[in-house]
Amino acid sequence: MTRLSLALFAGIMLLGTSAAVAAVLVDGVVASVGTEPILQSELVQDAGPAIQELRKSAKSQEVFAVEVEKALRSALDQAIEYQILYQEAKTAGIKVPDDDVEKRMGTIKKQYDSSEAFQKALEEAGRTVSEFRERIKRQIMAMSMSIGKRREFEKQAVVSESDMAQYYQDHPGDFVHPSRVEVRRIFIAAEKDKKSRKEAKAKLEAIRDEMALGSNFAELAKARSQGPEAAEGGLVGWVKKGDLVPELEKALDGVDAGKLSPVVETEYGFTLMKVEAREAEGTTSYEQARKEIEPILRKKVGEEHYQKWMGGLRKRSNVRIFM
């Protein structure tokens, strides 16, 4: 991808020239991973939402071209990593449910101003919907591989008592806190229609009833929650005033440690929370801070091992960049 061709492409996008001309300019192989090519048009597709926002805010063609180049270079780095991880995911036998692909496609479409804008972006990239769906499937497989390896390295990380004590000493400001609440949650997503809302609320009410019979909140969160923290037993962690949306913050008022909130409706669905602990304003002692410090250090060490692992894969994958 030369600076000249990028500048030409940026100018075309800024001035709104036809998709056909744009497609010609963005065609070409910009990199390869083994025998698999990465096309310039694929980068445009991946960076599409960012380019769309830049088109709205660009003050000049020159500024637009510079910012588009940054977005496309970032997309190239990600595309190379995804292709490497996809090959690893295939070897590991990772499968992706069709529903996950459709949900991800829906999320991407929402980043565009309209369905027409999304379709136009596909046309400019020279892609069909089925080709786009296949790319999304591969990306999900790659992300699943990435998440799995990061978790594996985090579990394997060795964090000593002295490491944690040193972190506590080096970051005193991190452990001065306002009044706060440690929270777990179970989240059920819901669309805007009444039927979806009713069904999601009923599911969560049933889960709350199970809790009343003695079920373990963390285990239910792992099995039923659709929130990003489900794998950690629904543990959101410590939250202070302003961290949560108003509906959730209000629902926690007056809920004692060990107790449940009511089922709360928000824009995206329904939430049930459990208060693990409450703390008044003050400084967290080292003994209390240990359980916060250990995952921070595990994540840091795990990320270092992950980057070394990726570096090794990249060397073995015969990555070539044609710039």
DOFIKE-696107 format. One record per residue (C-alpha): residue in three letters; x, y negated, z; chain. Coordinates in Angstrom, 3 decimals, decimal comma. Each point is the difference from the previous one (the first is absolute). Example, Ala and Ser with C-alpha at 12.3 -4.5 7.8 and 13.67 -1.06 7.14 Angstrom:
<lumzas>
<"ALA"; <12,300; 4,500; 7,800>; "A">
<"SER"; <1,370; -3,440; -0,660>; "A">
</lumzas>
This chain:
<lumzas>
<"MET"; <0,000; 0,000; 0,000>; "A">
<"THR"; <1,871; -3,094; -1,174>; "A">
<"ARG"; <-0,493; -3,463; 1,421>; "A">
<"LEU"; <-1,028; -1,208; -3,463>; "A">
<"SER"; <-2,751; 2,582; -0,475>; "A">
<"LEU"; <-1,250; -0,619; 3,516>; "A">
<"ALA"; <-0,147; -3,739; -0,585>; "A">
<"LEU"; <-1,945; 0,561; -3,207>; "A">
<"PHE"; <-2,399; 2,327; 1,790>; "A">
<"ALA"; <-0,431; -2,497; 2,853>; "A">
<"GLY"; <-0,805; -2,731; -2,456>; "A">
<"ILE"; <-2,592; 2,142; -1,726>; "A">
<"MET"; <-1,662; 0,918; 3,290>; "A">
<"LEU"; <0,012; -3,627; 1,128>; "A">
<"LEU"; <-1,586; -1,238; -3,215>; "A">
<"GLY"; <-2,503; 2,869; -0,213>; "A">
<"THR"; <1,135; 1,329; -3,410>; "A">
<"SER"; <-1,651; 3,155; -1,315>; "A">
<"ALA"; <0,445; 3,340; 1,726>; "A">
<"ALA"; <1,201; 1,572; -3,254>; "A">
<"VAL"; <3,002; -2,333; -0,262>; "A">
<"ALA"; <0,775; 0,406; 3,700>; "A">
<"ALA"; <-0,080; 3,784; -0,350>; "A">
<"VAL"; <2,622; -0,137; -2,752>; "A">
<"LEU"; <2,333; -2,081; 2,163>; "A">
<"VAL"; <-0,290; 2,180; 3,093>; "A">
<"ASP"; <0,522; 3,295; -1,859>; "A">
<"GLY"; <3,279; 1,843; 0,553>; "A">
<"VAL"; <1,942; 2,221; 2,401>; "A">
<"VAL"; <1,563; -1,983; 2,858>; "A">
<"ALA"; <1,333; 2,949; 2,018>; "A">
<"SER"; <0,017; 3,774; 0,187>; "A">
<"VAL"; <0,092; 2,534; 2,827>; "A">
<"GLY"; <1,480; 3,165; -1,441>; "A">
<"THR"; <-1,958; 0,484; -3,212>; "A">
<"GLU"; <-3,037; -1,997; 1,193>; "A">
<"PRO"; <-0,225; -3,551; -1,449>; "A">
<"ILE"; <-1,334; -3,056; 1,817>; "A">
<"LEU"; <-1,664; -2,386; -2,429>; "A">
<"GLN"; <-0,029; -3,774; 0,155>; "A">
<"SER"; <-3,756; 0,153; -0,445>; "A">
<"GLU"; <-0,276; 2,156; 3,139>; "A">
<"LEU"; <1,772; -2,661; 2,023>; "A">
<"VAL"; <-2,407; -2,625; -1,306>; "A">
<"GLN"; <-2,879; 2,238; 1,054>; "A">
<"ASP"; <1,427; 0,543; 3,491>; "A">
<"ALA"; <0,768; -3,688; 0,460>; "A">
<"GLY"; <-3,322; -1,030; -1,583>; "A">
<"PRO"; <-1,746; -1,357; 3,132>; "A">
<"ALA"; <3,092; -2,000; 1,001>; "A">
<"ILE"; <0,377; -1,373; -3,542>; "A">
<"GLN"; <-3,663; -0,966; 0,004>; "A">
<"GLU"; <0,493; -2,052; 3,176>; "A">
<"LEU"; <3,163; -1,585; -1,389>; "A">
<"ARG"; <-1,859; -0,987; -3,168>; "A">
<"LYS"; <-2,459; -1,973; 2,128>; "A">
<"SER"; <2,637; -1,834; 2,025>; "A">
<"ALA"; <2,862; -0,480; -2,486>; "A">
<"LYS"; <0,908; -3,679; -0,489>; "A">
<"SER"; <2,027; 0,660; -3,117>; "A">
<"GLN"; <0,927; 2,758; -2,419>; "A">
<"GLU"; <3,557; 0,041; 1,408>; "A">
<"VAL"; <-1,153; 0,498; 3,598>; "A">
<"PHE"; <-2,454; 2,662; -1,123>; "A">
<"ALA"; <2,723; 1,887; -1,920>; "A">
<"VAL"; <2,347; 0,027; 3,006>; "A">
<"GLU"; <-2,700; 1,257; 2,378>; "A">
<"VAL"; <-1,231; 2,615; -2,486>; "A">
<"GLU"; <3,555; 1,283; -0,372>; "A">
<"LYS"; <0,218; 0,456; 3,782>; "A">
<"ALA"; <-3,327; 1,845; 0,033>; "A">
<"LEU"; <1,018; 2,268; -2,883>; "A">
<"ARG"; <3,406; 0,783; 1,508>; "A">
<"SER"; <-1,704; 0,941; 3,252>; "A">
<"ALA"; <-2,432; 2,171; -1,962>; "A">
<"LEU"; <2,962; 1,650; -1,768>; "A">
<"ASP"; <1,693; 0,927; 3,293>; "A">
<"GLN"; <-3,271; 1,449; 1,269>; "A">
<"ALA"; <-0,676; 1,877; -3,254>; "A">
<"ILE"; <3,438; 1,653; 0,151>; "A">
<"GLU"; <-0,537; 1,050; 3,622>; "A">
<"TYR"; <-3,497; 1,300; -0,788>; "A">
<"GLN"; <1,285; 2,080; -2,916>; "A">
<"ILE"; <2,718; 1,558; 2,167>; "A">
<"LEU"; <-2,464; 0,701; 2,806>; "A">
<"TYR"; <-2,572; 1,382; -2,436>; "A">
<"GLN"; <2,483; 2,636; -1,153>; "A">
<"GLU"; <0,670; 0,908; 3,653>; "A">
<"ALA"; <-3,746; 0,135; 0,692>; "A">
<"LYS"; <-0,529; 2,408; -2,914>; "A">
<"THR"; <2,747; 2,249; 1,305>; "A">
<"ALA"; <-1,557; -0,109; 3,478>; "A">
<"GLY"; <-3,425; 0,915; -1,425>; "A">
<"ILE"; <-1,772; -3,159; 1,213>; "A">
<"LYS"; <-3,581; -0,258; -1,299>; "A">
<"VAL"; <-2,212; -3,096; -0,205>; "A">
<"PRO"; <-3,808; 0,194; 0,308>; "A">
<"ASP"; <-1,889; -1,738; -2,816>; "A">
<"ASP"; <-1,864; -2,094; 2,579>; "A">
<"ASP"; <3,294; -1,515; 1,172>; "A">
<"VAL"; <0,854; -0,975; -3,567>; "A">
<"GLU"; <-3,397; -1,641; -0,521>; "A">
<"LYS"; <0,256; -1,922; 3,274>; "A">
<"ARG"; <3,431; -1,308; -0,927>; "A">
<"MET"; <-1,232; -1,022; -3,454>; "A">
<"GLY"; <-2,883; -1,853; 1,637>; "A">
<"THR"; <2,393; -1,863; 2,270>; "A">
<"ILE"; <2,156; -1,074; -2,942>; "A">
<"LYS"; <-3,002; -1,143; -2,026>; "A">
<"LYS"; <-1,063; -2,252; 2,880>; "A">
<"GLN"; <3,292; -1,895; -0,326>; "A">
<"TYR"; <-1,210; -1,350; -3,347>; "A">
<"ASP"; <-2,542; -2,781; -0,404>; "A">
<"SER"; <-2,426; 2,274; -1,845>; "A">
<"SER"; <-0,396; 3,364; -1,727>; "A">
<"GLU"; <0,643; -1,817; -3,272>; "A">
<"ALA"; <3,310; -1,366; 1,321>; "A">
<"PHE"; <1,042; 3,504; 1,072>; "A">
<"GLN"; <-0,934; 1,458; -3,395>; "A">
<"LYS"; <1,900; -2,774; -1,759>; "A">
<"ALA"; <3,091; 0,786; 2,094>; "A">
<"LEU"; <-0,218; 3,654; -1,095>; "A">
<"GLU"; <-0,274; -1,057; -3,624>; "A">
<"GLU"; <2,979; -2,352; 0,307>; "A">
<"ALA"; <2,013; 2,881; 1,467>; "A">
<"GLY"; <-1,176; 2,310; -2,811>; "A">
<"ARG"; <-1,563; 2,455; 2,476>; "A">
<"THR"; <-3,285; 1,896; 0,140>; "A">
<"VAL"; <-1,925; 0,545; 3,215>; "A">
<"SER"; <0,940; 3,701; 0,017>; "A">
<"GLU"; <3,700; -0,862; -0,385>; "A">
<"PHE"; <-0,336; -2,506; 2,817>; "A">
<"ARG"; <-1,695; 2,627; 2,179>; "A">
<"GLU"; <2,883; 2,429; -0,609>; "A">
<"ARG"; <2,532; -2,665; 0,988>; "A">
<"ILE"; <-1,931; -0,664; 3,211>; "A">
<"LYS"; <-0,029; 3,719; 0,778>; "A">
<"ARG"; <3,767; 0,177; -0,436>; "A">
<"GLN"; <0,496; -3,056; 2,174>; "A">
<"ILE"; <-2,122; 1,482; 2,788>; "A">
<"MET"; <2,041; 3,208; -0,176>; "A">
<"ALA"; <3,174; -2,094; 0,232>; "A">
<"MET"; <-1,315; -2,000; 2,958>; "A">
<"SER"; <-1,060; 3,196; 1,780>; "A">
<"MET"; <3,520; 1,332; -0,453>; "A">
<"SER"; <1,488; -3,242; 1,281>; "A">
<"ILE"; <-2,232; -0,128; 3,088>; "A">
<"GLY"; <0,650; 3,658; 0,771>; "A">
<"LYS"; <3,786; -0,368; -0,222>; "A">
<"ARG"; <-0,008; -3,163; 2,118>; "A">
<"ARG"; <-1,987; 1,768; 2,707>; "A">
<"GLU"; <2,321; 2,994; -0,201>; "A">
<"PHE"; <3,080; -2,193; 0,448>; "A">
<"GLU"; <-1,648; -1,924; 2,854>; "A">
<"LYS"; <-0,740; 3,248; 1,844>; "A">
<"GLN"; <3,581; 1,153; -0,492>; "A">
<"ALA"; <1,486; -3,318; 1,183>; "A">
<"VAL"; <1,942; 0,168; 3,249>; "A">
<"VAL"; <-0,633; -2,996; 2,275>; "A">
<"SER"; <2,010; -0,088; 3,219>; "A">
<"GLU"; <-0,889; -1,653; 3,293>; "A">
<"SER"; <2,921; -2,375; -0,425>; "A">
<"ASP"; <-1,264; -0,994; -3,473>; "A">
<"MET"; <-3,387; -0,916; 1,461>; "A">
<"ALA"; <1,514; -1,845; 2,956>; "A">
<"GLN"; <2,222; -2,009; -2,345>; "A">
<"TYR"; <-2,966; -0,901; -2,204>; "A">
<"TYR"; <-1,940; -1,196; 3,048>; "A">
<"GLN"; <2,951; -2,139; 1,071>; "A">
<"ASP"; <0,542; -1,436; -3,496>; "A">
<"HIS"; <-3,656; -0,927; -0,601>; "A">
<"PRO"; <-1,278; -1,555; 3,258>; "A">
<"GLY"; <-2,558; -2,187; -1,782>; "A">
<"ASP"; <-1,712; 3,025; -1,506>; "A">
<"PHE"; <-1,173; 1,156; 3,412>; "A">
<"VAL"; <-1,538; -3,238; 1,285>; "A">
<"HIS"; <-3,693; 0,280; -0,750>; "A">
<"PRO"; <-3,377; -1,653; 0,556>; "A">
<"SER"; <-2,869; 2,029; 1,402>; "A">
<"ARG"; <-0,502; 2,953; -2,311>; "A">
<"VAL"; <-1,785; 3,289; -0,575>; "A">
<"GLU"; <1,334; 3,320; -1,280>; "A">
<"VAL"; <-2,530; 1,403; -2,458>; "A">
<"ARG"; <-0,785; 3,122; -1,980>; "A">
<"ARG"; <-2,655; -0,014; -2,694>; "A">
<"ILE"; <-2,030; 2,237; -2,262>; "A">
<"PHE"; <-1,025; -1,710; -3,230>; "A">
<"ILE"; <-2,611; 1,121; -2,535>; "A">
<"ALA"; <-0,067; -1,956; -3,262>; "A">
<"ALA"; <-3,330; -1,086; -1,506>; "A">
<"GLU"; <-1,149; -1,689; -3,185>; "A">
<"LYS"; <-2,306; -3,021; 0,142>; "A">
<"ASP"; <-3,264; 1,841; -0,757>; "A">
<"LYS"; <-2,379; 0,940; 2,825>; "A">
<"LYS"; <0,236; 3,763; -0,612>; "A">
<"SER"; <3,810; 0,063; 0,304>; "A">
<"ARG"; <-0,148; -2,213; 3,083>; "A">
<"LYS"; <-2,593; 2,198; 1,686>; "A">
<"GLU"; <1,933; 3,213; -0,709>; "A">
<"ALA"; <3,329; -1,414; 1,201>; "A">
<"LYS"; <-1,520; -1,321; 3,206>; "A">
<"ALA"; <-1,698; 3,343; 0,685>; "A">
<"LYS"; <3,330; 1,833; -0,416>; "A">
<"LEU"; <1,675; -2,256; 2,522>; "A">
<"GLU"; <-2,876; 0,162; 2,457>; "A">
<"ALA"; <0,262; 3,807; -0,144>; "A">
<"ILE"; <3,728; -0,237; 0,724>; "A">
<"ARG"; <-0,740; -2,246; 2,977>; "A">
<"ASP"; <-2,434; 2,636; 1,288>; "A">
<"GLU"; <2,762; 2,631; -0,302>; "A">
<"MET"; <2,213; -2,214; 2,148>; "A">
<"ALA"; <-2,701; -0,074; 2,670>; "A">
<"LEU"; <0,192; 3,806; 0,085>; "A">
<"GLY"; <3,725; -0,094; 0,687>; "A">
<"SER"; <1,633; 0,093; -3,436>; "A">
<"ASN"; <3,478; -1,479; -0,385>; "A">
<"PHE"; <-0,033; -3,396; -1,740>; "A">
<"ALA"; <3,446; 0,390; -1,585>; "A">
<"GLU"; <-0,868; 3,405; -1,461>; "A">
<"LEU"; <-3,303; -1,289; -1,373>; "A">
<"ALA"; <1,830; -2,968; -1,538>; "A">
<"LYS"; <2,475; 2,312; -1,732>; "A">
<"ALA"; <-2,823; 2,138; -1,385>; "A">
<"ARG"; <-2,674; -2,594; -0,829>; "A">
<"SER"; <1,382; -3,549; -0,196>; "A">
<"GLN"; <0,536; -1,628; -3,384>; "A">
<"GLY"; <2,269; -2,677; 1,441>; "A">
<"PRO"; <3,743; -0,201; -0,850>; "A">
<"GLU"; <0,928; 0,930; 3,592>; "A">
<"ALA"; <-2,010; 3,258; -0,014>; "A">
<"ALA"; <3,117; 2,195; -0,119>; "A">
<"GLU"; <1,159; -1,633; 3,248>; "A">
<"GLY"; <-3,232; 0,893; 1,759>; "A">
<"GLY"; <-1,565; -3,344; -0,863>; "A">
<"LEU"; <2,593; -1,924; 2,022>; "A">
<"VAL"; <-0,144; -3,657; -1,015>; "A">
<"GLY"; <2,276; -1,007; 2,896>; "A">
<"TRP"; <0,023; -3,148; 2,092>; "A">
<"VAL"; <-2,187; -2,823; -1,263>; "A">
<"LYS"; <-0,408; -3,526; 1,308>; "A">
<"LYS"; <-2,576; -2,708; -0,576>; "A">
<"GLY"; <-0,198; -0,798; -3,706>; "A">
<"ASP"; <1,504; 3,286; -1,251>; "A">
<"LEU"; <-3,374; 1,588; -0,792>; "A">
<"VAL"; <-2,972; -1,238; -1,993>; "A">
<"PRO"; <-2,537; -1,804; 2,229>; "A">
<"GLU"; <-2,489; 2,896; -0,016>; "A">
<"LEU"; <2,577; 2,449; 1,379>; "A">
<"GLU"; <1,445; -2,495; 2,471>; "A">
<"LYS"; <-3,444; -0,727; 1,423>; "A">
<"ALA"; <-0,772; 3,734; 0,310>; "A">
<"LEU"; <3,072; 0,503; 2,218>; "A">
<"ASP"; <-1,048; -2,665; 2,508>; "A">
<"GLY"; <-0,652; 1,644; 3,356>; "A">
<"VAL"; <0,966; 3,512; -1,129>; "A">
<"ASP"; <2,144; 1,568; 2,726>; "A">
<"ALA"; <3,025; 2,228; -0,580>; "A">
<"GLY"; <-1,055; 3,491; -1,020>; "A">
<"LYS"; <-3,420; -1,162; -1,231>; "A">
<"LEU"; <-1,547; -0,285; -3,469>; "A">
<"SER"; <-1,309; -3,019; -1,861>; "A">
<"PRO"; <-3,386; 0,072; -1,710>; "A">
<"VAL"; <-0,030; 0,887; -3,694>; "A">
<"VAL"; <0,876; -3,233; -1,825>; "A">
<"GLU"; <-0,940; -0,981; -3,545>; "A">
<"THR"; <2,466; -2,054; -2,058>; "A">
<"GLU"; <0,312; -0,942; -3,655>; "A">
<"TYR"; <1,714; 3,273; -0,890>; "A">
<"GLY"; <-1,887; 2,507; 2,125>; "A">
<"PHE"; <-0,454; 1,106; 3,617>; "A">
<"THR"; <2,485; 0,285; 2,859>; "A">
<"LEU"; <0,036; 1,729; 3,366>; "A">
<"MET"; <2,796; -1,023; 2,384>; "A">
<"LYS"; <1,463; 1,401; 3,188>; "A">
<"VAL"; <1,877; -2,212; 2,444>; "A">
<"GLU"; <3,114; 1,858; 1,116>; "A">
<"ALA"; <1,288; -2,709; 2,330>; "A">
<"ARG"; <-0,253; -3,677; 0,880>; "A">
<"GLU"; <2,829; -2,315; 1,019>; "A">
<"ALA"; <-0,056; -3,542; 1,373>; "A">
<"GLU"; <2,412; -2,627; -1,329>; "A">
<"GLY"; <3,606; 0,752; 0,946>; "A">
<"THR"; <3,197; 1,830; -0,934>; "A">
<"THR"; <-0,108; 3,691; -0,787>; "A">
<"SER"; <2,390; 2,001; 2,152>; "A">
<"TYR"; <2,579; 2,203; -1,679>; "A">
<"GLU"; <-1,800; 3,142; 1,154>; "A">
<"GLN"; <-3,197; -1,201; -1,646>; "A">
<"ALA"; <1,809; -1,297; -3,073>; "A">
<"ARG"; <1,721; 3,320; -0,714>; "A">
<"LYS"; <-3,042; 1,406; -1,793>; "A">
<"GLU"; <-0,035; -3,072; -2,274>; "A">
<"ILE"; <3,752; -0,024; -0,607>; "A">
<"GLU"; <0,405; 3,686; -0,872>; "A">
<"PRO"; <-2,254; -0,044; -3,105>; "A">
<"ILE"; <1,640; -3,258; -1,154>; "A">
<"LEU"; <3,446; 1,601; 0,150>; "A">
<"ARG"; <-1,268; 3,279; -1,468>; "A">
<"LYS"; <-1,446; -1,919; -2,936>; "A">
<"LYS"; <3,270; -1,913; -0,468>; "A">
<"VAL"; <2,157; 3,136; 0,059>; "A">
<"GLY"; <-2,529; 1,875; -2,136>; "A">
<"GLU"; <0,013; -2,779; -2,595>; "A">
<"GLU"; <3,810; 0,096; -0,157>; "A">
<"HIS"; <-0,092; 3,758; -0,656>; "A">
<"TYR"; <-2,794; -0,467; -2,547>; "A">
<"GLN"; <2,000; -2,593; -1,957>; "A">
<"LYS"; <3,050; 2,316; -0,017>; "A">
<"TRP"; <-2,238; 2,836; -1,223>; "A">
<"MET"; <-1,461; -2,207; -2,747>; "A">
<"GLY"; <3,484; -1,159; -0,981>; "A">
<"GLY"; <1,071; 3,611; -0,431>; "A">
<"LEU"; <-3,078; 0,811; -2,065>; "A">
<"ARG"; <0,576; -3,039; -2,172>; "A">
<"LYS"; <3,565; 1,072; -0,769>; "A">
<"ARG"; <-1,169; 3,496; -0,910>; "A">
<"SER"; <-2,933; -1,260; -2,065>; "A">
<"ASN"; <2,116; -1,647; -2,717>; "A">
<"VAL"; <-1,689; -3,399; 0,230>; "A">
<"ARG"; <0,776; -2,288; -2,928>; "A">
<"ILE"; <-1,096; -3,628; -0,302>; "A">
<"PHE"; <-0,089; -1,688; -3,394>; "A">
<"MET"; <0,037; -3,725; 0,753>; "A">
</lumzas>
